[in-house]
Amino acid sequence: MWLADRWSDYEVYDTSRGEKLERWGSYTLLRPDPQVIWDTARKDPHWKKLNAHYHRSRRGGGEWEFFDLPQEWQIFYELPSAGQLTFHLKPFSFKHTGLFPEQAANWDWFSELIRKRKAASPQSEIRVLNLFAYTGGATLAAAKAGAAVTHVDASRGMVTWARENAASSGLADAPIRWLVDDCTKFVEREIRRGRRYDAIIMDPPSYGRGPKGEIWKIEEQIYPLICLAARILKDDPLFFLVNSYTTGLQPAVLNYMISTALAPFCGRTEAQEVGLPVSSNGLVLPCGASGRFTASSCDEAARQSEPK
């Protein structure tokens, strides 16, 4: 499992009975989590010091109960060798705060790849495409490491939020293209335009709608999109990342999809769960899965594929 274990402004205190107890900066939130089907003793004192609690409804959805929480606040994350990222948080629909902190495990990974390639070739532009880019965590990490990023999301509100995060992270003037668009249609247009990228990130929802009502179902559309996106990679791509919070897309499934779609390229594919450490008892909270393709020389890729 890849752990996001370098946070100072975020912490999972405890997990029990379908809920996770978290620290976001100075504030303690209690939110539902379907993975938490176990029970703990709930001895952590923060169970009794909540700033907000999201109550899940049996009819679907739910609502926030606020005790002492501002409408918006900030937390920070320090990228290894790249600098600090700033995120604006606020509680909004269906328990979310505007950030998935477990993704820091991937930010660390690909920002270091970008930094190393940039150091090896300072004058070259590293172009990264971030699809289903949400509030921009991956966009900020890639830009902070030195990449030129194309940020695509179907929600105008999410793109606006991402731009605010970028400005607060010192990236207001960074080479980032902010686009409100359907991700599949955007990739199809990039194919026609002949535009190509060094790296691609995609964080698709299980179900969603595009800006014109287009329906997205991940089980039906994720593999065709990976294959489409592979067509706009450069001949020597740096990396390819796919995240999934859908139960049916286990790490092995992500691995097979990426390795088959990117078979023409030289590199290594691996997939694992991503998770967050639980500070009170040493457990780890599983938070979906990620599949990664990392570039390597063709000779090295051949050696890695040889039977042991």
DRENDO-1510 file (C-alpha; in Angstrom, 1 decimal, always signed):
<recs>
REC; n; res; u; v; w
REC; 1; MET; +0.0; +0.0; +0.0 .
REC; 2; TRP; +1.2; +3.5; -0.8 .
REC; 3; LEU; +0.8; +5.7; +2.3 .
REC; 4; ALA; +0.2; +9.4; +2.5 .
REC; 5; ASP; +2.2; +9.6; +5.7 .
REC; 6; ARG; +4.0; +13.0; +5.4 .
REC; 7; TRP; +1.2; +15.3; +6.4 .
REC; 8; SER; +1.6; +17.8; +9.3 .
REC; 9; ASP; -1.7; +19.6; +8.7 .
REC; 10; TYR; -3.9; +16.5; +8.3 .
REC; 11; GLU; -4.3; +13.4; +10.5 .
REC; 12; VAL; -6.7; +10.5; +10.9 .
REC; 13; TYR; -7.1; +10.2; +14.7 .
REC; 14; ASP; -9.4; +7.1; +14.7 .
REC; 15; THR; -11.8; +5.0; +12.6 .
REC; 16; SER; -14.8; +3.1; +14.0 .
REC; 17; ARG; -18.4; +2.1; +13.2 .
REC; 18; GLY; -18.5; +3.5; +9.7 .
REC; 19; GLU; -16.8; +6.8; +10.5 .
REC; 20; LYS; -13.4; +8.5; +10.5 .
REC; 21; LEU; -12.2; +11.0; +13.0 .
REC; 22; GLU; -9.9; +13.5; +11.3 .
REC; 23; ARG; -7.8; +16.6; +12.0 .
REC; 24; TRP; -7.8; +19.2; +9.2 .
REC; 25; GLY; -5.4; +21.9; +10.4 .
REC; 26; SER; -6.8; +23.0; +13.7 .
REC; 27; TYR; -10.3; +21.5; +13.3 .
REC; 28; THR; -11.7; +18.0; +14.0 .
REC; 29; LEU; -14.2; +16.5; +11.7 .
REC; 30; LEU; -16.2; +13.3; +11.9 .
REC; 31; ARG; -17.3; +11.9; +8.5 .
REC; 32; PRO; -18.7; +8.6; +7.3 .
REC; 33; ASP; -16.5; +6.1; +5.5 .
REC; 34; PRO; -17.9; +3.0; +4.0 .
REC; 35; GLN; -14.6; +1.1; +4.3 .
REC; 36; VAL; -14.7; +1.4; +8.1 .
REC; 37; ILE; -16.7; -1.7; +9.0 .
REC; 38; TRP; -14.7; -2.4; +12.2 .
REC; 39; ASP; -15.1; -1.0; +15.7 .
REC; 40; THR; -12.6; +0.5; +18.1 .
REC; 41; ALA; -12.7; +1.5; +21.7 .
REC; 42; ARG; -13.0; +5.2; +20.8 .
REC; 43; LYS; -10.6; +6.2; +23.5 .
REC; 44; ASP; -9.1; +9.2; +21.6 .
REC; 45; PRO; -10.3; +12.4; +23.3 .
REC; 46; HIS; -11.1; +14.1; +20.0 .
REC; 47; TRP; -14.3; +12.0; +19.7 .
REC; 48; LYS; -15.7; +14.5; +22.3 .
REC; 49; LYS; -14.2; +17.6; +20.7 .
REC; 50; LEU; -15.8; +17.8; +17.3 .
REC; 51; ASN; -15.9; +21.0; +15.2 .
REC; 52; ALA; -18.3; +19.3; +12.7 .
REC; 53; HIS; -20.0; +16.0; +12.1 .
REC; 54; TYR; -21.5; +14.8; +8.8 .
REC; 55; HIS; -24.5; +12.6; +9.4 .
REC; 56; ARG; -25.3; +10.0; +6.7 .
REC; 57; SER; -28.9; +9.5; +5.9 .
REC; 58; ARG; -30.5; +6.1; +5.4 .
REC; 59; ARG; -32.3; +7.5; +2.4 .
REC; 60; GLY; -29.0; +8.6; +0.8 .
REC; 61; GLY; -26.9; +11.7; +1.1 .
REC; 62; GLY; -26.8; +13.4; +4.5 .
REC; 63; GLU; -26.1; +16.7; +6.2 .
REC; 64; TRP; -23.5; +18.5; +8.2 .
REC; 65; GLU; -23.9; +19.4; +11.9 .
REC; 66; PHE; -21.6; +22.3; +12.8 .
REC; 67; PHE; -20.3; +23.1; +16.3 .
REC; 68; ASP; -17.4; +25.5; +15.8 .
REC; 69; LEU; -16.1; +25.5; +12.2 .
REC; 70; PRO; -15.4; +28.5; +9.9 .
REC; 71; GLN; -17.0; +28.6; +6.5 .
REC; 72; GLU; -13.5; +28.3; +4.9 .
REC; 73; TRP; -9.9; +27.6; +6.2 .
REC; 74; GLN; -6.5; +26.6; +4.9 .
REC; 75; ILE; -4.1; +23.7; +5.3 .
REC; 76; PHE; -0.6; +23.2; +3.9 .
REC; 77; TYR; +1.4; +20.4; +2.4 .
REC; 78; GLU; +5.2; +20.3; +1.9 .
REC; 79; LEU; +6.3; +18.5; -1.3 .
REC; 80; PRO; +9.8; +16.9; -1.1 .
REC; 81; SER; +12.3; +19.2; -2.8 .
REC; 82; ALA; +9.5; +21.3; -4.5 .
REC; 83; GLY; +7.8; +23.5; -1.9 .
REC; 84; GLN; +4.6; +24.2; -0.1 .
REC; 85; LEU; +1.1; +23.8; -1.4 .
REC; 86; THR; -1.9; +25.6; +0.1 .
REC; 87; PHE; -5.4; +24.3; +0.0 .
REC; 88; HIS; -8.7; +26.2; +0.8 .
REC; 89; LEU; -11.1; +23.9; +2.5 .
REC; 90; LYS; -14.8; +24.2; +3.1 .
REC; 91; PRO; -17.5; +21.6; +3.9 .
REC; 92; PHE; -19.8; +21.0; +1.0 .
REC; 93; SER; -22.2; +18.5; -0.4 .
REC; 94; PHE; -21.9; +14.8; +0.4 .
REC; 95; LYS; -19.3; +15.0; +3.2 .
REC; 96; HIS; -16.5; +16.5; +1.2 .
REC; 97; THR; -14.1; +19.3; +2.1 .
REC; 98; GLY; -12.4; +19.9; -1.3 .
REC; 99; LEU; -9.4; +17.7; -0.8 .
REC; 100; PHE; -8.5; +14.0; -0.8 .
REC; 101; PRO; -5.4; +13.9; +1.5 .
REC; 102; GLU; -4.4; +10.3; +0.6 .
REC; 103; GLN; -3.4; +11.6; -2.9 .
REC; 104; ALA; -0.3; +13.1; -1.3 .
REC; 105; ALA; +1.3; +9.7; -1.8 .
REC; 106; ASN; +1.0; +10.2; -5.6 .
REC; 107; TRP; +1.9; +13.9; -5.5 .
REC; 108; ASP; +5.2; +13.0; -3.8 .
REC; 109; TRP; +5.9; +10.3; -6.4 .
REC; 110; PHE; +5.3; +12.2; -9.6 .
REC; 111; SER; +6.6; +15.6; -8.5 .
REC; 112; GLU; +10.0; +13.9; -7.9 .
REC; 113; LEU; +9.8; +12.4; -11.4 .
REC; 114; ILE; +9.1; +15.8; -12.9 .
REC; 115; ARG; +11.8; +17.5; -10.8 .
REC; 116; LYS; +14.5; +15.0; -11.8 .
REC; 117; ARG; +13.7; +15.2; -15.5 .
REC; 118; LYS; +13.6; +19.0; -15.3 .
REC; 119; ALA; +17.0; +19.0; -13.6 .
REC; 120; ALA; +18.4; +16.8; -16.3 .
REC; 121; SER; +17.0; +19.0; -19.1 .
REC; 122; PRO; +16.3; +22.5; -17.6 .
REC; 123; GLN; +15.2; +24.1; -20.9 .
REC; 124; SER; +12.7; +21.4; -21.8 .
REC; 125; GLU; +9.0; +21.8; -21.1 .
REC; 126; ILE; +7.3; +19.0; -19.3 .
REC; 127; ARG; +3.6; +18.9; -20.3 .
REC; 128; VAL; +1.2; +17.3; -17.9 .
REC; 129; LEU; -2.5; +16.7; -18.5 .
REC; 130; ASN; -4.7; +16.4; -15.4 .
REC; 131; LEU; -8.2; +15.0; -16.2 .
REC; 132; PHE; -11.1; +15.1; -13.7 .
REC; 133; ALA; -8.8; +17.5; -11.9 .
REC; 134; TYR; -11.2; +18.6; -9.1 .
REC; 135; THR; -9.8; +21.3; -6.9 .
REC; 136; GLY; -6.3; +20.9; -8.3 .
REC; 137; GLY; -4.2; +19.0; -5.8 .
REC; 138; ALA; -2.3; +17.1; -8.5 .
REC; 139; THR; -2.2; +20.2; -10.7 .
REC; 140; LEU; -0.5; +22.2; -8.0 .
REC; 141; ALA; +2.0; +19.4; -7.2 .
REC; 142; ALA; +3.0; +19.0; -10.9 .
REC; 143; ALA; +3.3; +22.8; -11.4 .
REC; 144; LYS; +5.3; +23.3; -8.3 .
REC; 145; ALA; +7.7; +20.7; -9.5 .
REC; 146; GLY; +8.2; +22.6; -12.7 .
REC; 147; ALA; +5.7; +21.2; -15.2 .
REC; 148; ALA; +3.3; +23.0; -17.6 .
REC; 149; VAL; -0.2; +21.7; -16.7 .
REC; 150; THR; -3.5; +21.4; -18.5 .
REC; 151; HIS; -6.2; +21.2; -15.9 .
REC; 152; VAL; -9.6; +19.8; -17.1 .
REC; 153; ASP; -12.7; +19.3; -15.1 .
REC; 154; ALA; -16.4; +19.4; -16.0 .
REC; 155; SER; -17.4; +21.6; -13.0 .
REC; 156; ARG; -16.8; +25.3; -13.4 .
REC; 157; GLY; -17.0; +25.7; -9.6 .
REC; 158; MET; -14.2; +23.1; -9.1 .
REC; 159; VAL; -12.0; +24.8; -11.6 .
REC; 160; THR; -12.5; +28.2; -9.9 .
REC; 161; TRP; -11.6; +26.6; -6.5 .
REC; 162; ALA; -8.5; +25.0; -8.0 .
REC; 163; ARG; -7.4; +28.4; -9.3 .
REC; 164; GLU; -7.8; +29.9; -5.8 .
REC; 165; ASN; -5.6; +27.1; -4.4 .
REC; 166; ALA; -3.0; +27.8; -7.1 .
REC; 167; ALA; -2.9; +31.5; -6.3 .
REC; 168; SER; -2.5; +30.8; -2.6 .
REC; 169; SER; +0.3; +28.3; -3.4 .
REC; 170; GLY; +2.3; +30.9; -5.3 .
REC; 171; LEU; +1.3; +29.5; -8.7 .
REC; 172; ALA; -1.0; +32.3; -10.0 .
REC; 173; ASP; +1.5; +32.9; -12.9 .
REC; 174; ALA; +2.5; +29.3; -13.4 .
REC; 175; PRO; +2.0; +27.7; -16.9 .
REC; 176; ILE; -1.4; +26.2; -16.1 .
REC; 177; ARG; -4.3; +26.0; -18.6 .
REC; 178; TRP; -7.7; +26.0; -16.7 .
REC; 179; LEU; -10.4; +24.3; -18.8 .
REC; 180; VAL; -14.1; +23.5; -18.0 .
REC; 181; ASP; -14.8; +20.6; -20.4 .
REC; 182; ASP; -15.9; +17.0; -20.7 .
REC; 183; CYS; -12.6; +15.0; -20.3 .
REC; 184; THR; -13.3; +12.4; -23.0 .
REC; 185; LYS; -14.3; +15.0; -25.6 .
REC; 186; PHE; -11.2; +17.1; -24.7 .
REC; 187; VAL; -8.9; +14.1; -25.3 .
REC; 188; GLU; -10.6; +13.4; -28.6 .
REC; 189; ARG; -10.0; +17.0; -29.7 .
REC; 190; GLU; -6.3; +16.8; -28.6 .
REC; 191; ILE; -5.9; +13.8; -30.8 .
REC; 192; ARG; -7.2; +15.7; -33.8 .
REC; 193; ARG; -5.0; +18.7; -32.9 .
REC; 194; GLY; -1.9; +16.5; -32.6 .
REC; 195; ARG; -1.1; +17.9; -29.2 .
REC; 196; ARG; +0.9; +15.5; -27.0 .
REC; 197; TYR; +1.9; +15.3; -23.3 .
REC; 198; ASP; +4.8; +13.9; -21.3 .
REC; 199; ALA; +2.5; +12.7; -18.5 .
REC; 200; ILE; -1.2; +12.2; -17.8 .
REC; 201; ILE; -3.1; +12.0; -14.5 .
REC; 202; MET; -6.8; +11.0; -14.3 .
REC; 203; ASP; -9.0; +10.8; -11.2 .
REC; 204; PRO; -12.4; +9.8; -12.6 .
REC; 205; PRO; -15.5; +9.6; -10.5 .
REC; 206; SER; -17.6; +6.4; -10.3 .
REC; 207; TYR; -20.5; +8.3; -11.9 .
REC; 208; GLY; -20.8; +11.8; -13.1 .
REC; 209; ARG; -22.2; +14.2; -15.7 .
REC; 210; GLY; -20.3; +16.5; -18.1 .
REC; 211; PRO; -21.0; +20.3; -18.5 .
REC; 212; LYS; -23.7; +19.5; -21.1 .
REC; 213; GLY; -25.2; +16.5; -19.3 .
REC; 214; GLU; -22.9; +13.8; -20.6 .
REC; 215; ILE; -23.2; +10.7; -18.5 .
REC; 216; TRP; -20.0; +9.1; -17.2 .
REC; 217; LYS; -19.9; +5.5; -15.8 .
REC; 218; ILE; -16.4; +4.5; -14.8 .
REC; 219; GLU; -16.8; +0.7; -15.4 .
REC; 220; GLU; -17.9; +1.3; -19.0 .
REC; 221; GLN; -15.7; +4.2; -20.0 .
REC; 222; ILE; -12.4; +4.2; -18.0 .
REC; 223; TYR; -10.5; +1.7; -20.2 .
REC; 224; PRO; -11.5; +3.4; -23.5 .
REC; 225; LEU; -10.4; +6.7; -22.1 .
REC; 226; ILE; -7.1; +5.3; -21.0 .
REC; 227; CYS; -6.6; +4.0; -24.5 .
REC; 228; LEU; -7.5; +7.4; -26.0 .
REC; 229; ALA; -5.2; +9.2; -23.6 .
REC; 230; ALA; -2.3; +6.9; -24.6 .
REC; 231; ARG; -2.6; +8.3; -28.1 .
REC; 232; ILE; -1.6; +11.8; -26.9 .
REC; 233; LEU; +1.4; +10.7; -25.0 .
REC; 234; LYS; +4.8; +11.6; -26.4 .
REC; 235; ASP; +7.1; +8.8; -27.6 .
REC; 236; ASP; +9.0; +8.8; -24.3 .
REC; 237; PRO; +6.4; +9.6; -21.7 .
REC; 238; LEU; +7.4; +10.3; -18.1 .
REC; 239; PHE; +4.4; +8.8; -16.2 .
REC; 240; PHE; +0.8; +7.9; -16.4 .
REC; 241; LEU; -1.4; +7.8; -13.3 .
REC; 242; VAL; -5.0; +6.5; -12.8 .
REC; 243; ASN; -6.8; +6.8; -9.5 .
REC; 244; SER; -10.0; +4.9; -8.5 .
REC; 245; TYR; -12.4; +5.0; -5.6 .
REC; 246; THR; -14.7; +2.4; -7.2 .
REC; 247; THR; -14.8; -0.9; -5.3 .
REC; 248; GLY; -14.8; -3.0; -8.5 .
REC; 249; LEU; -11.6; -1.4; -9.9 .
REC; 250; GLN; -9.0; -3.2; -7.7 .
REC; 251; PRO; -5.3; -2.6; -8.1 .
REC; 252; ALA; -4.9; -5.6; -10.4 .
REC; 253; VAL; -7.6; -4.3; -12.7 .
REC; 254; LEU; -5.9; -0.9; -12.9 .
REC; 255; ASN; -2.5; -2.6; -13.5 .
REC; 256; TYR; -3.9; -4.6; -16.4 .
REC; 257; MET; -5.7; -1.7; -18.0 .
REC; 258; ILE; -2.7; +0.6; -17.9 .
REC; 259; SER; -0.2; -2.1; -18.9 .
REC; 260; THR; -2.2; -3.1; -22.0 .
REC; 261; ALA; -3.1; +0.4; -23.1 .
REC; 262; LEU; +0.5; +1.6; -22.7 .
REC; 263; ALA; +2.1; -1.6; -24.1 .
REC; 264; PRO; +3.9; +0.3; -26.9 .
REC; 265; PHE; +5.9; +2.4; -24.4 .
REC; 266; CYS; +8.9; +1.4; -22.4 .
REC; 267; GLY; +8.3; +1.5; -18.7 .
REC; 268; ARG; +7.0; -0.2; -15.6 .
REC; 269; THR; +3.4; -0.5; -14.4 .
REC; 270; GLU; +2.3; -1.1; -10.9 .
REC; 271; ALA; -0.8; -0.6; -8.8 .
REC; 272; GLN; -1.6; -0.6; -5.1 .
REC; 273; GLU; -4.1; +0.6; -2.6 .
REC; 274; VAL; -3.5; +4.1; -1.2 .
REC; 275; GLY; -4.1; +4.7; +2.4 .
REC; 276; LEU; -3.8; +7.0; +5.5 .
REC; 277; PRO; -2.2; +6.0; +8.8 .
REC; 278; VAL; -4.5; +6.1; +11.8 .
REC; 279; SER; -2.5; +7.8; +14.7 .
REC; 280; SER; -4.4; +6.4; +17.7 .
REC; 281; ASN; -3.9; +2.6; +17.0 .
REC; 282; GLY; -1.5; +2.0; +14.1 .
REC; 283; LEU; -4.3; +0.9; +11.7 .
REC; 284; VAL; -4.2; +2.1; +8.1 .
REC; 285; LEU; -7.4; +3.4; +6.4 .
REC; 286; PRO; -7.7; +2.2; +2.8 .
REC; 287; CYS; -8.7; +5.0; +0.4 .
REC; 288; GLY; -9.1; +3.5; -3.0 .
REC; 289; ALA; -6.3; +2.5; -5.4 .
REC; 290; SER; -3.9; +3.9; -7.9 .
REC; 291; GLY; -2.2; +2.5; -11.0 .
REC; 292; ARG; +1.2; +4.0; -12.1 .
REC; 293; PHE; +3.2; +3.8; -15.3 .
REC; 294; THR; +6.8; +5.0; -14.9 .
REC; 295; ALA; +9.1; +5.5; -17.8 .
REC; 296; SER; +12.3; +3.5; -18.2 .
REC; 297; SER; +14.7; +2.6; -20.9 .
REC; 298; CYS; +13.5; -0.2; -23.2 .
REC; 299; ASP; +16.5; -2.3; -22.1 .
REC; 300; GLU; +15.5; -1.8; -18.5 .
REC; 301; ALA; +11.9; -2.5; -19.2 .
REC; 302; ALA; +12.8; -5.8; -20.9 .
REC; 303; ARG; +14.9; -6.9; -17.9 .
REC; 304; GLN; +12.1; -6.1; -15.5 .
REC; 305; SER; +9.7; -8.3; -17.6 .
REC; 306; GLU; +11.9; -11.3; -17.6 .
REC; 307; PRO; +10.8; -14.3; -15.5 .
REC; 308; LYS; +12.5; -14.4; -12.1 .
</recs>
